[in-house]
Amino acid sequence: MAWRVLEVGVEVWKVSMAAERRANSDQWGLVLSFRESSPNPRRFWAPYPIQSTSKAALFSQAEKLADRELLEILNQHLAER
């Protein structure tokens, strides 16, 4: 299930979030999944610079992200392709 849905022109992107913890670290990092809604969807993962020792706190911080911030990540990725 998508956490957020973004529109870029005629494209619709579903954004999901996940927590990732690296080996030998007590910090969880936020990772965002972007998936295009189309028959042959493009997709990519993007780390986001939020960390916490608590997954709940990490997701709470992620909830405060504005769609504008997510669109910046998406547009930057699309521009690099």
N, C-alpha and C positions, 0 to 999 in steps of 0.2 A: 504494500500500500504506500502511496506517495505521501510524503510529509508536506511538500509544497508542489504547486503546479505553476510553471512560468510560461509565458507566451513571448516568443521572439519572432516578430513578423507573423507568418502563417504556421510556424512550428510551435508545437506544444512540448514542453519538457517536464518530466516528473523528477522531483528531487527527493532523495531519501538521505537519512543520516545514519552514521554508525560510529561506534567508539573503537579505537584501536590502541592496544598497549604494546609497546615494544619490549623486547626481552630485557631483563635487568632494570626495569623502570617501574616506578609506582604511579606514573602519570598516564592518564588516558588522553588520547588525541582525537579530535573531531575529523571525520572523513565524510565527504559528501559524494553521493552517487547521483549522476545526471543521466537520464534516459529519455531519449526522444520518443514521442508517441507516434509511431508510424509502422507500416508493415515490416520494414527493415531498419529498426531503430539504431541510431548511433548512441554510444554510451561511453562514459568515462568516470573515473574516480578523481577527486581532488581533495587533498588535505587542506584543512582550514586551521589557522593559527590560534586555536583555543585548546587549552589543556587543563586537566584537573585530576586530583587523586580519586575523585568520585565520579562514576558514570552518570549518576543522577544530576550532579551539579553541572557536568559537561553538557548534558542534554538541556538542562534549564537555561544555560548560557546560549545554546544553539537556538532555542525558541525565540530569543531576542533579536536574532539576525533579521534584517529587513530584506524584502524581496530584491531591493536595489543592490544589496551586497552580493546576493546569489547571482543576479543578472550580470554583475561585473565579472565574476568567475566564469560564467557561461560564455559571455561575449569574448573574453580574453582567449578562452580555449578555441572558440570557433574562428577567431582571427588568426590563430596560429596554424590552423589546418590548411 
